[in-house]
Amino acid sequence: MTDKISSSAPTHHSIYRKIYYIRIIFAIIAGLLCGILNLKEGLGLIVGTSFFILTYILFRYVIRGIYSNVKDYRKLYTTGIFSYFLIWYVIWVITYDIIWM
């Protein structure tokens, strides 16, 4: 018996952790973009939501390693959704206040 863990197959927790962190990075980028471009109300919401949808497209078509290892595809949509929108909104407001107020 060996206690070695196969490094070829990533664990499910590490895949969801990667999805979460990538979405957080995109939330920071979207928040900075919305604040720097002085976007208000609906247009900022469209940009933030578009970046979230872009992360799904990124996982689905560009980074095939993530999509092929996800067992529950519902988690692909929902992992980090609340953190994404909260961080995006906070970064947007802080950036807007620093630059435009």
N, C-alpha and C positions, 0 to 999 in steps of 0.2 A: 504494500500500500504506500502510495506516495501522497504527500500533502501539497503537491504542486497544483496550481490552478491554471487551466489552459488560457493562454493570453491571446489566442486567436479569436475567440468569441467574446465580445464585450458583454458585460453584465447589463441587465435592463436598467438598473439604477444609474449607471454611468451614461447611458444613452439619454435618459430623461434629464439628467443633470446637464448634459451638453445642450439639449433643446432649450432648457431653462436659461442657461447663461447666454446662449446666442440671442434669445429673445430679449433678454435684459440689455444686451449691447445694442440691439436695434431700437429698443425703447429710448435709450440715452441719445442715440443719433437722431431719432425722430423728434424728441423733445428739444434738442439743440437746434435742429432745423426749423421747427415751428417757432421757436423763440427768436432766432436770428432773422428769419424772414418776416417777422411781425405779423404772423398769421393769427387771425381772430376767429372765434366762434366755429362755424361749420367747416370752413376750409381747413382749420387746424385739426378738427376731428376727422376729416377725410384723409388728411396726410397721416395721422397716427394710425388709423384703421388700415390704411393702405400698406404701411410698413408691417403691421401684424400679418396681413395677408401675404405679404412678400416673404415673411419667414416661413410660412407654410409652403409656398412655392419653392423656396430654397431647399427645404427638407424633402419635398416630394420629388423634385426633378433634378436638382443640382447635387446635393449631398445624398447619394443613393445608399450609402452605408447606414445612415440613420433610418431612412424609411424602410429599408429591408429588414432591420433588426427590431423594429417596433412590433410588438405582438398585438397590442390594443390600439387601433388607429384612432379611437376617440381621444386617447391621451395625447396623440400627436397634435390635435386641435386645442386641447385644454391645458396642456402643461405650461404653466407660467402666464396664463392669460390675465389674471388679476394683478400680478406683479408687473406685467408689461404695462398695462394701462395706468396703474398708479404711478410707476416710475416715469413713464412718458409725460403724464400730466404735471407732476411735480417739477421735472426738469424744464418743461415748457414754461410754466409759470415763473420759476426762478430766473431762467434765461431772459424771458420777456421783461421782468421787473428790473433786472440788472442793466439791460441794454436800453430799453425804451422808456423807463420812468425817470 
